[in-house]
Amino acid sequence: LSKVLCPGFRVGFCTAPPQLVTHMERHYAVAMLHSCNLSQRVAASYFETVGVEGFLEKAVVSTQSTGKDLITKFLSRLALSREPSPIRAISNYLLSLPPEKDVLSLAGGAPAPSTFPIESVSVSLKSGIDFKIDGAAMATTLQYNRTIGLVELLEFWSKIIGMMNPYPGPERQTIVTTGAEFGSYLVLNALIDEGDTVLVSDPIYPPLLLKTKAMNANVESIFEDPVVGGLCPKHLRSTLENWPETERKPKVLVVCPTGSNPSGANVPESHRREIYDLVCEHDLLLIEDDPYYFLNYGEALNSFLHYDREGRVIRLDSLSKVLCPGFRVGFCTAPPQLVTHMERHYAVAMLHSCNLSQRVAASYFETVGVEGFLEKAVVSTQSTGVTQYYKSQRDAIISALDRHMSDLGTWIVPEAGMFVWVKLNDISDTTAIAEMAMDNGIAFVPGKAFAKGNVQSPHLRLAFSIVPKERLEEAVIRLSSTIREHIRRSDNASDIIAG
C-alpha cells in the first residue's frame, strides 16, 4: 500500500499457495510476531470508510495531477534505501491526534512531562510587545515533536507560501528544517548519487561545492547574465542542448534567485519563466534556494513556484535573515514524495528540529500576524524594517567604495542580499590580500572560495550586514589601504626581480 496509501504504514500483501504462506508465517512469528496493528487498523478503517469503489477511483483510475509521481525516478539510491522508523511512524500518528482523543500510549519512550523543570518561557520583543509560552503550548514544546515540524509554525508558513501565488495543481508539502542550509543538504542527499551532475550558478556558494564534493557528484557551472545578472538562461540552454550523449544528463539545477550569494544579483522575472521552461523541457528538478527572498531592494519577484505547473520546484526558505540565525529555522516546500524521503532521513539523524525555536517563532508570528511580519521584514519603509536596514547598509558601503576604491576595481550594486562582489583591476588572485587584510584589521572572503577547481580569482566578497553603518567607510578605507599596500609590494618585488 506504500504507493497508494502511504509508505509510513509499511503495509503490503503476499498472495501465495497455503504451504508457502505457512512457512512465511513461521518466520514472521519469530522475527516480529506480526505486522503493526495500528497501521493495519487505520488502513482497514480507511477502506471501510471510502469503499472499494472510492479506493479504486483514488488509487487506480484517477487522472488528477496530484496522483502523478514525478519524483521517484530522481531519488538517489541512498534515499530509496531508507525505511521509515516504526517508532517515529507511531509517534507521528499519535502527535497528529486531537487532544480530546484519549489514547494511553505505551508505544514511544517519551519522558514524563512532570519531570520537566521548565514551566514557561517569556519573550520580550524590541517593539515593546511581550508574549508568554506556557500551558499546553509549553507542554508540546518540551516534548518530542513530529519530524515534519510544529503544526502552528507550518500553518503560518503555508500562508506565506500562498502569498507567493504558486501555480495551482501540483501537490506540495512543507517540512521545517534546521535552517535552509540543512534543508539543502537533505534535498541533495535525497536526489544525488555518486557521479551525478548538479547544475549551479557561477560564482558558486561554497557550502554547495562542499556538499556535492562529499557526495562525489559533479558540478557544472552556469554563468550569470553579464547584462542583467542572475543565472543566464541562454548559457543554461546551450549547456543542456550540447550535453555529451555518453554522459548522464544532470538531475538538478540549483538557483539562488534573489540576491545570489556572492554576486547579489536577482534573476529577472522574464528569465525565471524561461529557466523553468528549460527545466521542464530537459526533465530536471529545480532547487530554489532563496534565503534572501525578503531582502530584495527592488521590485517584487515571483518565486519559481509561481510557474511550477509540473511539480518540479523544491523551494528552500529561511528565517535567519528576517528573525534570527541562531534559531536555525528554515523550510522546504516540495512534492510530498520528496518530503517523505527527507523526513525519513531527518527521523534517524535528529528526530526533528528544535521545538523551542519553532515555538518562539510560531508565537512571534501569531503575535504580529502575517501583515505585521511582512511589514517588518519585507515592505517596511521605516528605519526599523529589516529590508530597509540592509538597503541602508548597502547604500553606505557602495558610497564608500565609490569614494575610496573606484580606481582599484569594479562592482555592481547588489539588488538583494548582504554582499558586494568586487573585481579588482590587474590582480589575478585575492587570496594573499585576504591574508594581509587580517593583519590590518579587515576581513573578507577571497573569490577563490566561490570557484570550483581551486582556481585563482580577482574577486572578493564583502558582507555589509554586520559592521555598523557608521564604520563601513572605515572598513572600506582599511580594505583600500591593504590592496594598495599589496600592489606596492608586488611592484617592488617585480623591480627587484627585473634588477
N, C-alpha and C positions, 0 to 999 in steps of 0.2 A: 504493500500500500504506500510505499515511500513516495512514489511519483504522483499518486492521485489523491492521497490524503495528507500525509506529511512524513518525512523521514525520521523525525524525532521519536515517533511512537515505536519504531522498529517492529512492525507487524508484517509478516509475509506468510505465505502458504506453500505447502508442498502436497501435491495430489499424486499418489503412487499406489502400487499394489500393497495390500494389507501386510504381507510378510515383511516388506521393506519398512513400512511405517512402524511396525513393532520394534524392529531393531533401532530405528531412529529414536523412538520413544525411550528405549532403554538408555541410549547415550544421553539424551536430554535430561533424563531423570537424575543422573549422577552429576551432570555438568551444571545445571541451574534449576532443577525441578520443573519449571515451566516458564513460559514467556511472561512478560509483565502483565498482570491482571488489569492494571489501571488503563494502559493503552488499549488492551483488548476490549474492556468495558466501554471506554469512550468511543472506540471505533464501532462497536456493536450498537451503541445508543445513537450514534450519528446515522448509521444505515437505517435503523428503525425510524428515525425522525424523517429522513429525506426519501426513504423508499428506494426500491431497485431502480425505478424509472428516473428518480431525481439524481441518484448516483451516476447512472449511465449518461444522463444529459450533461452533467457537470464534468465527468471524467473522460468520457469517450467521444461524444459527438459534438461537444461544444466548439464553436468557431470564434469565441470571444478572444480578444488579444491577450487577455490575462492567462489563457491556457497555454500560450506559446512559450517554450523553454529555449531561449536563445543562448543562455549562459553555459549550459553543461559542456558543450564542446570546447569552451575556452578554459575550463578548470584545469589546474595543474594536477599532476599525479599525486602530489602530497595532499592537496585538498580532497581529492577523490578517495584517498586512503583514510581520511579522518572519519571517525564514527562519533555519533552523539554520545555524550556522557549519560548513562542511565540515571544517575543520581540527579544530574542537572535537569534532565527531562522532567522528572517528577517534581523537583523543586520549582522549576519554571511554571509548571502546571498549577501547583499549589499557590504560588505567588500571584497567579492570574485570577484566582477565585475571589469573589466579593467577600467583604468582611463578615457578612451575615451567614456565610456558608460554614457550618460547624463541622470542620474536619480535624480530628485528632491525629496529627501526623507523627508516626513513629518511623518515618522514612529518612529524612535528612538529619545530618549531625549538626543542627543549628544550636548554638549556645542559648541558654535560658536568659530571656530579657531581664529577669530580676537580678542577674549578676552584673549587668552593665552599670558602670559607675556614673555615666553621664546622663543627666536628667533633661537638659535643654541647652540650646545654643542661641545666643542673642547676637544680632548683626546690626551694626550702625553704618549707614551709608553717608558719604560725604555731603549728600544733598540735605542731610538732616533727618531723613526717614529711617526709622528703626523697624526691624521685624524679629520675631522670635520663633524658633523651631522647637516644638515640644509635642507632647501627647502622641497621637497616632503617627504623625509625620516623623517625629523623632524616633519612634519605635521602629519604623520601616527603614529609617536612615542607619540605625545602628546594627540592623540585622543583615544577613545575606540578601542579595537582590537578584532580580532576573538578569541574565547575561546581557540581554539586549539594552537594558538601561532603565532608569527611573521613569515610571509612567508619566508623571506630571511634566518632566523635562521633555520627553518625546512629544507629548501633546502640544507643548509650546512650540517646539521646533517645527512641527508639522504645519503650524500656521505661517512660520517664516518661509518654509518651502513653498507653501501655497501662494504666498505673495510674489514668489519668483515666476508665477504663471507657467508652471510646467505643462508640456504638451499632454493633453488628455489621452488616456488609453492605457499605456504600459503601466503595469502594477509596480509600485515602488515601496520600499520599506526603509526605515531609518534605524540605525544602531548607534548608541553612544560609544565613543571611543576615547581612549586616554590621550586626548589631543589628536589633531589631524595627522600628526607625524605617525602615530601608531596605526591610525586608520589606513594610511598609505602602505605601511608595512603589511597589514593584514590583507589588503586587496592584492598587492603584488604577490604575496605568499600564496594566495588562493588561485592566482592566474598563471604564474610564470614557472616554467620548467627550465632546467639547465639547457642552454643552447638557444632558448627563445630570444627574440629581439623586441626591445621596448623602444618606441619612438619618443624622443623628448625634445623640448625646445632648447636651443643653444643660444646663449650660455646656460649651463645646466646647474640646477640646485644640487649642491654637493651630497647631502644625505641620499638623494635618489641614486647617484652614482655608487655610493657605498652599498646600498641595498641590492641593487642589481648585480654588483660585483660579487657579493656574498652568495648570490643565487647562481653564479656562473652564467648569467644572462648577458646578451649583447645589447649595447646601447647605440642607436643610430640617431645622430643629431639632425634636427630640422632647424634651419636658420630662422631668425626673427626678421620680419619685413624691414628693410633698410629705410623705408619711407614713413610708414605709419606705425611701425612697431608691432610687437606680438608675433606669435608663431605664423610663419609665412605659408599660406595655403598653396601658393604656386610651387614652392620647393617641396611641400608635402606631396602634392600630386606627382611631381617629377620623380620623387623617391619611390613612391608606390608603383607607378606605371613602369619604372625601369628596374624593378626588383629582380635579381637573378632567379631564373626558373629553378636552379639547382638548390636554392636555399629556402628554408621555411619562411613563409611570409610573417610579418610582425602580427602579434596578437593585440597589442595595446598601444595607444597614443596617450601620453601624459601631457596635460596642458595646465599651466598656471595662467588663467585668462585675465586676471585683474592684478596689476602691479607685479608682474613677473619678477621673481627673485633670481638674479640680481638686477635686471635691467630697469624695473619699474614701469614697463610698458603694458598697455592694455591690448587685448585682441579686439580690433574694431568689430562692430555688430555685423557688418556685411561679411567679414572674414569668418565669424563664428558659424554662420549659416553654411558657408562654403566648406569649412573644415568638417562640420557634421555630415554634410552630404558625401564627402570623400570617405569618411569613416564607414558610412553605410555601403557605399559603392565597393569598397575593398574589404568589407567584412571584418572590421576591427571593433574593439571596445574603446571608449574614451574615458579616461580618468580626469575629471575636472577638479584639480587640486586648487582650491580657491580661498586660502586663509585671509587674503586681503580684500575680500569682496566688499566689506564695509568701510574700507579705507580708500575709496575711489573718489578722486578730487574733481572729476569731470562729469559728463552726462552718465545717467544710469544705463547699465548694460544688462542684457538678458543673460541668465545662466544658460549653459548648453541644454539644461533640462527643458527649456522653452521649445527647443527644436527636436526633442528626443521622441520621435514618433515610433521608433523600433525598440526602445528599451536598451540602448547601448551605453548610456551615460552613467558613470559612477561618480557621484559628487561628494567631495570632502569639504567640510566646514570646520571652523574653529572659533572658540570664544576667547582665545588667547589675546587677540588684538583689541577686543571691544569689552572684555570683562577683566580677565587677568590670566596670565600664562601658568601661574602656579597651581591653579585648579586642575589643569590637564583635562579639559572637557572639549571634545570635538564630536563631530557627527559624520556618519557615512550614509548617504541615501543612494540606494542601488536596487536592482532587481532582487526580489525575495530569495531566489535560488542562490545568489551570491552571498547575501546576508546570512543565510543558513550555514554556509561553509565558514564564513568569518566567525560566526557565533560558536561553532564547534572548536575552532582554533582558540578563541578567547576563553572558552569554558575551561580548557585544560591549561591555559597559560596563566590566567589570573582571575578566573571566575567572572568578574565584572569590574567595571571602573569604580573609582572611589565614590561611595554613596554620599559622603558628607559634601564634597564639592558639587555633586549633582543636585543635592537637596538645596544647598545655598543658592546655586544658580537658578533652580526652579522657583524658589521662594522670591528671589530678586525679580524674576520675570513676572511672577504673579503680583508682586507689589507695584512694579512700574507699568505693567501691561505691554502689549505689543507696540502700541503707539509710543509709549514712553521709551521703550528700548530703541526703537528706530529713530526717535528724535535725538536721543543721547548719542547713538552710535553712527547714524547714517546721514540724516538730513539736517542736523543741527547747524545753525549759523552762529550760535553763541560760542564764546571763547571756551566754554567748558565742554563743548561737544568733542567726542573722540576724533572724528574725521577732521573737524576744523582744527583741532590741536595739531595733528600731524601735518596738515596742509600748511599751517603757520611755520612749523619746523622745517618743512621742505623749502618754503619760500626763503627762510632765513639762510639755510645752507647754500642755496643756489645764488643768492645775492653775495654771500661771502666768497664763493668760488669765482663768480664773475669779477669780483674786485681783486682777488689775490692769485688766481691761477689761470686766468684767461690765456696767458702765453705758454702755459705748460701742457695743456690738454684740451679735450673736448668732452662734452656730456650733453645728454638730452634731459630736459626737465621731466622727472617721473610723473606719470599720470595717476599713480596709485601706489600704495605700499609705503615702505620705510627706507628705501635705498636710492642712492645715486650711483650710476655706473659710469665711471670716468675712464677715458682712454688717454694715456699720456703720449706726448709727442716724442718721437725719436728715442723711445725706450722699448727694448724688446721684452723685458720681463720686470715685474714689480716685486718679486719675492725679496730681493736684497733690500729694497726700500722699506718693505714692511718690517724687516728685522731691525733696520736702523731707526725706524719710527718709534719702536718700543722704547729705545733709549732716550728719545726726545719727548716722551710723554704723550704719544698719539698712537692709536691702533686702528688698523683697517684690515680687510681681507684681500689678499692679492688675487688677481684674476685667474691665476693658475688653478686655484681651487675649484673653479667653475668650468673647467675644460676636461674632457676625457683624454686619457693617454698621457697625463702629466706634462703637457706641452707648455711652452712659455707663453706668457700673455702680457700685453702692455696695459691691461685694465686693472682697476682696483674698485672695490665696492665700499661705499661709505654709508653707514647707517646713521640717519639723522633723528632717530626715535628717542634716545635716552639722554643724550647730552642736553643740558638746559639751553633754551633758546639764546639766552644772553651770553653763552660760552661757545656757541657754534662757530662764531667768527674766530675766536681764539684757537679752536681746534683746526680750522682751515689754515690759519697762519702757521701753526706748528707743522701741519702737513706740507704746506708750500715750502717752508724752510728746509724740511727734511729732503724733499725732492731736489731742491736747488743744491743742497749740500752733496747729495748723491751725484748729481750731474758734474759738479766741480771736481769731486774725487775721481770720477770716470775720466774727465778731461785731463786731469793731472797725470793719471795712470797712462793715458794714451800718449801724452807728451814724453813721459819717461821712457816708454817703450820705443817711441819714434826716435828719441835722442840716443 
